């Protein structure tokens, strides 16, 4: 049965998918104090600060098949949330989570196993991973935009899109990035932070 969860505006998901996301929140509360997956100050509001914040990227590129690669997945944001949503809403979408920290990779594997969600985990540095030719690249709280575009240039297909969650300084980062890169960019206001945006970037070439 598909139901509208008011915590996930715009996404109709089954109760099973909601339960998987709730289980991820529980795992985050259990693991984070030990391996610092997210800030302590955000744990009490994990649904909004992490689940909803990540879920909003899912529909931005309008991709329902192909390959989605998430960089610096850490506690699973946004990539693990994307993988959970994709299991129901885009079952032909392959999701890869790239995380260099061994302990965080163990957490990601545990979360995937306990939620019974399929995704590939690469426990390597992004710059060491062989080019992924991904249709979508995503990242949250990983690096400045100029560095993220360098990662995207290595791993994104020519027709792919990069989807990055960016905070209050996003305009300065965008201006700085245009000194090194040419690209098209669509901006969507974040639904969890009035000062943040979701950037959708394509047609990427080095200046």
SVG drawing of the C-alpha trace seen along z (x, -y; Angstrom):
<svg xmlns="http://www.w3.org/2000/svg" viewBox="-2 -35 46 43">
<polyline fill="none" stroke="black" stroke-width="0.4" points="0.0,0.0 1.3,-3.4 0.7,-6.2 1.7,-9.9 4.1,-10.4 3.9,-14.1 7.5,-13.8 8.4,-13.2 6.5,-15.9 6.1,-15.0 7.1,-11.4 4.5,-8.6 6.1,-5.6 5.0,-2.4 4.9,-1.8 7.8,0.6 10.0,-2.1 9.0,-4.4 10.0,-1.7 13.4,-1.3 14.0,-5.0 12.9,-4.9 15.3,-2.0 18.1,-4.1 17.4,-6.8 17.6,-4.2 20.9,-2.9 22.3,-6.4 21.4,-7.1 23.1,-3.8 26.3,-4.2 27.0,-7.9 28.2,-8.4 30.9,-5.8 32.1,-6.8 30.8,-10.4 28.6,-9.8 26.8,-13.1 26.9,-16.0 25.5,-15.3 23.4,-18.4 21.5,-17.0 20.8,-13.5 17.5,-14.5 16.1,-15.9 17.6,-13.3 14.5,-12.9 14.5,-16.5 18.2,-17.2 19.3,-14.0 16.5,-11.9 14.4,-14.7 17.4,-16.7 18.7,-13.7 15.4,-12.7 14.9,-16.0 17.7,-15.2 16.0,-12.0 13.6,-13.6 15.9,-16.5 17.7,-14.7 14.5,-12.8 16.6,-9.6 14.8,-6.3 17.4,-4.0 21.1,-3.9 23.8,-4.6 23.7,-6.9 27.0,-7.5 27.2,-9.2 30.5,-10.6 31.5,-10.7 28.4,-8.8 29.4,-8.8 26.3,-8.1 24.4,-7.4 23.5,-10.9 22.2,-11.4 23.3,-8.1 21.8,-5.5 18.5,-7.4 18.5,-7.5 19.1,-3.7 16.2,-3.1 13.8,-5.3 15.1,-3.8 14.3,-0.2 10.6,-1.1 10.4,-4.1 13.3,-3.4 14.1,0.3 16.3,0.1 18.6,-2.5 22.0,-1.2 23.4,-3.0 27.1,-3.2 28.2,-4.7 31.9,-5.8 33.3,-6.2 37.0,-6.2 36.5,-5.7 36.6,-2.0 34.3,-2.4 31.7,-4.4 31.8,-1.8 31.0,0.9 28.1,-1.2 26.8,-1.5 27.1,2.2 25.2,2.9 22.4,0.4 22.0,2.0 21.9,5.5 19.4,4.6 17.1,2.6 17.5,5.3 18.5,2.7 21.0,3.4 23.8,0.9 27.5,1.1 29.9,-0.3 33.4,-1.3 35.7,-1.8 38.2,-4.0 39.2,-7.6 37.1,-9.2 40.2,-10.1 41.4,-6.5 38.2,-5.0 38.2,-4.0 35.9,-6.3 32.3,-5.3 30.5,-6.9 27.6,-7.6 24.4,-9.2 24.0,-11.0 26.6,-12.2 25.6,-13.4 27.3,-14.7 26.5,-16.5 28.9,-18.3 31.9,-16.8 34.0,-19.6 33.6,-23.0 32.0,-23.1 35.2,-23.5 36.6,-20.2 33.2,-18.5 33.2,-19.4 36.7,-17.8 35.2,-14.6 32.2,-14.9 34.4,-15.4 36.2,-12.1 33.1,-10.0 30.1,-11.5 29.0,-10.5 28.9,-13.1 25.1,-13.4 25.0,-13.0 24.0,-15.4 25.6,-16.3 23.3,-17.0 25.0,-18.8 23.4,-20.0 25.0,-23.4 24.7,-25.7 24.6,-29.5 27.8,-30.2 26.6,-28.5 26.7,-31.7 30.3,-32.3 31.2,-28.7 29.3,-28.9 31.2,-32.1 34.6,-30.5 33.8,-27.3 33.1,-29.2 36.7,-30.4 37.8,-26.8 34.7,-25.1 32.0,-25.7 28.6,-24.2 24.9,-24.7 23.3,-25.0 19.7,-24.9 19.1,-25.9 16.3,-24.6 15.7,-26.1 16.2,-23.5 13.1,-22.4 15.0,-22.0 17.1,-25.2 16.0,-28.6 19.6,-29.5 20.6,-26.3 20.0,-25.0 20.2,-21.9 22.3,-22.5 21.8,-20.4 24.8,-20.7 25.5,-19.3 27.4,-20.0 30.6,-20.2 33.9,-21.1 37.1,-22.5 37.9,-26.1"/>
</svg>
